[in-house]
Amino acid sequence: MSIEVPVILIVIAIIFFFSTAWVLKKYSQNIKKNKITALILSIIITPLAYYGLILLLISYIEYIPETTFNKEK
């Protein structure tokens, strides 16, 4: 495993943590509970998002557009 994988996972986890904490702050006032919930959700969602990004990248690379040429004279 190269060094890029943990760095990408940490970046995704940070993004999910802060976005989840922000959403939870709007609905609940218990700060400690919000942070724990955001941490657990970011731990669960991060690998799923990483695999989703990998699948999107693979499908983008392997996409072959359908090209049909009509020779009209």
Secondary structure, 3 states (H helix, E strand, C coil): CCCHHHHHHHHHHHHHHHHHHHHHHHHCCCHHHHHHHHHHHHHHHHHHHHHHHHHHHHHHHCCCCCCCCCCCC
